[in-house]
Amino acid sequence: MIKPGYLCFALFALIASCLHAQQAPVASPGTVSLAEIRIRDPFILPDSAQRIYYLFGTNYPDAAPGKGGFDVYTSRDLISWQGPEAVYRPASGIWGWKNFWAPECHTYRGKSYLFVTMWEEAASQRGTTILRAERPAGPYREYAKGRVTPEEWGALDGTLYLDGQGDPWMVFCHEWVQVGDGTIEAVPLRKDLRGPAGKPVTLFAASEAPWVRAYVPGKYVTDGPFLYRNSRGELLMLWSSFGQEGYALGVARSLSGEVTGPWEHVSEPLFARDGGHGMLFRTFDGQLVLSLHQPNKGPLERTRLFLVGERPDGLPYVVGRLTEEAVPTACDGS
């Protein structure tokens, strides 16, 4: 028979362990934690030479015309972050003057390039362009000649992909508000990234994925493509839409290994619980990490980091949270 005193002790120990498990990592003095940073579309660039992580994202989703721009936060441990530091503010007369969305920082030929989405008032729609700087922390200047996406398209969320020959492509979304069933597109870029080197190729439409649900009747969203190769050398894509539980992150695989596909969709999303616009990066000790924003409702959006594993068939799966800030645990039934 278990004695009452032991039961009390066991209960106390259980409660204490739950409280400990839910404690957030403490950011260093003078810094902020991810829980304190409102952000959508978080993109993390690890700089192994400097051992610094750079966090970019949508910080001004609803800024008034002519206000806002792009910022960066920096960290050495993914817990304590410094910033924000402004890396781009629109110059007078530039075509893009609001909706500063989804910046992605890529290193290419020794320079830092920021693929960004902005709103063009004359065309009354969004487009993606490319900014350039000498280093990830900026400052960035307009580099591509206007929009890289087609002038007549409503487009967003461009990402850089280098094919097997080292040729650059931009993979982006043709926005659902214009076409109804949003698509993922790929356009070849000039070697210097100053503009397109050809016409876009449609990779797939949102409704082709079995997990996707209509955002509004008859309308399907594509957001945030991100491409990478798994350990088997297969080309995979993360991308977001809306599923059974809200905003979600899905996976597609290129059957040819080329960016032009054809692409097949994994039947279930990688992340289904009201979070998405994800990307992958490796920590300085080699861990594969998924970054996304969750929840999808403003102003609550925050960066969430998850460890990612690879199944025997080469597909990714979420292992668990990398950090514990705002983490539900088994103690609260989740």
N, C-alpha and C positions, 0 to 999 in steps of 0.2 A: 504494500500500500504506500502511495506517495504522500508524504506529510504536507500539511497545509503551508508550513513555512517554506518548504522547497518550491511549492507552486507559486507563492508570492515572489520568491527570488527569481524563478524562471520567467514569470510574467514581466518583472522589472527589467530583466536582461533583454527580453525580446523587444520591449518598448524602447530601451536605450539603443539597441542595435538598429531599430527602424529610424530613430531620430538621427543617428550617426549616418546612416545610409543616405538620408535625404539632405544632409548638409551640403551646401554648395562649396566648391573650392573657393578659397578666399583670394581675391585679387590683391596684388601688392599695393601698398599706399601710393597714391598718385596715379593709379591706373583704374580701368573699369573691367568688369567681367562681361561675357557675352550676354548675360541676362539683363544688362543695363543698356544694351545697344539695340535700338529699333532698326531693323534692316530687312530687306527682301533680297532675294536672288544672291545670297552670299557666295563669293568666289574667293578661295584662299590660294595664294601663290607662295610656295615654300622657296626660300632663297638659301640653298645649302651652303653657299660660300660664306654668307653673313650669318647664317643660322637665325634667320628672321622669317616669320610668317606675315604675309601681307593680306589683309582682309578688305576686299572691295564689295560693294553692293549698292542697292537702291536705298539711299538715305533720304531722298527728297521726292517721294512719289507724287505728292500733291502740291509741290511748290508753285507759287504764283509765277506767271510768265516773266522771264528774265531773272528769276531767282533760282537758287539751288545750283547743282552741279554734281561733281563726284569727289568723294573723300576716300581716305585710306586709314585703317587702323593697323598697328603692328604689334607683334608679340613674339616672345622667345619660347613660350611654353603652352600656347593655346588657351591659357587661363587668364593671365593678366595682359590687358591690351592698353596701348597708348594711342591717343587720338581723340577726336578725328583731326586729320590734317587735310586741308583742301589740296587736291591734285589737279582739278580742272574747274574753271569757271568760264562760262561762255563769253566770248568777246562780242562786242557790239556788232550787229549785222550778220552774225552767223545764222545759218539756216535753221538750226535746232535751238529752240529757246525754252522748252519745258519738257516734262516727262523724261527726266534724266534717269534712265532705267538700265538695269542689268549690265553693269560694267564687268568685263572679263580682262584680266591682265595676262598677256602672253609674251614670253621672251623669244625673239626671232632675230637671227643674224646680229646678235649683240645689242639690240635695242629692246625697249619695253613698249608694247603696243596695247592700247586699251580699246577693245571692241565695245561700243556703246550704242544704246538706243536713245533717240530724241524725237521730239515732235516738230514737224515742219508746218508752220501756220499756212503758208501759201498753198500747200497740197492738202491740208487738213488731215494729215495722217502721220504715223510714225515711220521711221526708217533707221537703219544701222549704219554707222560710219566708224572710222578707225582714227584714233589719236595716237601720238607717239611721244616718248620721252627717253632720256638717256638712262634712266633707272626706274625701278618699279615705283618708288615714292614720288615720281614726277619732278617738276610740273609737266603736264601734258599739253600739247598743242594740236590743233587740227592738222591732220596729215593726209588722209584720203581726200580726193576731190569731191566733196559733197557726200551724198548718200552712196553707199556701196550696193545696197539693195535697189531693185528697180524703182525708178522715179514714180511710176504710176501705182506701185504696190503699197499697201499698208503692211509693214514688216517690222520684226523685232527680234531681239535675243540672238545676235550673231555670235558664233564661236569659231575659233581657228582650228583647222585640221590640216595636217601635213600627210600626203599620201606616200606610198612606197617609194616614189621617185623624188620625194622631198618637195613636191609642188604644193603650194598653199591653196586651200579651199576655205570658204566661209559657209558654215551650215547655219541656217536661220529659219525663222517661222514666217510663213505668209499668214497674216493675222485673220482669225475667224470672223472678226467684225466686218471684213471686206468680202470674204469668200464663203462664209457660213460653216463649212467643214475645213477647219484650219489645216495647213500642211506644213511638213518639214521640207525645206529646200536646200540644195547645195549649189554654190556658184564658185567656179574656179577664179582665183585671184591672180593678179599680176605678181611677179616675183618680189617686187618692191612693196606690195600691199597697198598701193595707191588707188586701186580700183579693180573692178571685175575684169577677167580675161576671157569671158564667155557668158553664155546665158545660163540662168538657173535651171537645175534639174529637179523635178519633184521626186522626193524619196518615198513619201507616203502621206496619207491623210489621217487625221485624228481618229475618225470613226472606224478605221481598219483594225485598231487594237481592241481585242475582246473585252478588256477591263474598262474601257472608256464609256462614260455616260454623257448625255447632252448637258451642256452648261445651262442653256435655256432650250426650249423645244426646237429641234432641228439645227442647233448650233453646237459645234464641237471645237474645243480649244486645243491648240498646240503651244507649248511654252518650253523655253530653256533647254535646247539640245546640248549634250556634252558627249564627246566621243572618246573612247579609249580602247586599248587592246588588252585582252586577258592573258593569262599565262600560256594559253595555247596559241596565241597569235591571232585570235579571232577579233574582228572589229565589232564592238558593242556601242550602243547609244543609250544614254539616259535622257528622258524627256518627260515633260509633265502635262497633265490634263486633269479632268475631273472624273472620279470614279464613284464607287458605292458610298464611300465615307467622306467625300469631299475632295479637295485638292490632293493629287497623288503623283507619284513618281514611277514611271514604267521603264521597261528595258526592251530594246529591239536588237536583233543580231543581223549583220550583213551576211547573206549566204555566199556571196562572192568574195568577201573580204575587202571589197572596194567600197568607197563612200557612196557610189551610185547604186549600190544594192544588187539584187533585191533584198528587202528587209523583212524579216519575220518577227512577230511580236510575242513576247512571253505573255501567257494568258493572265497572270496575276501581277499586280504592281509590286515593285520592290519595296515601296513605302506607301501605305494606303491611308494614313490617319491625318488628313488635313495638313499635309506638308509637302513641299516639292521645290522645283527649280534647283535641282541638285547638281553637284559635281564631285569628282574624286580627286584626292591628292594623297601623297605619302608623307608621313611625318619623318623627322630626321633619323628616327630609329627604324624606319621601314614599314610602319603600319599603314595599311590602306584605310583611308577615312572618307566617309561621305559627309558632305556639307550641304544642308538645305535650310529653308526657312519654315518655321512652324510656330504658331498656327498661321493660316493664310489670311486671317482677318486683321485689318488695321485697327488700332495702332499696336497690336500685340505681337507682331512678327519678330522672331528672334532667330539667330543662328543656332542650329542643332547639329552636333557632331556625333557620328556613329562609326564604330569599327565595322569593317566590311570583310567578309570572307568570300571564298570562291568554291562553288559546288563542283563535283566531279565532271559535270557537263559544261563547266566553264562559266556558268552564270553567277552573278553576285548574290549574296544574301547579307542581311543586317545581323551582325553578331550581338551588338548592344551599344549602349551609350559610351562615348569616349570620356566625357566628363559628366559630373553629377549635378550641375546646376539645374534646378527646377526639374529634377528627374523623379517621376513616379516610380515606386518600388513595389516589390511583392508584398510589403507590409501594408500598403493601402489597397491591395486587391487588384492592382493592374498588372 
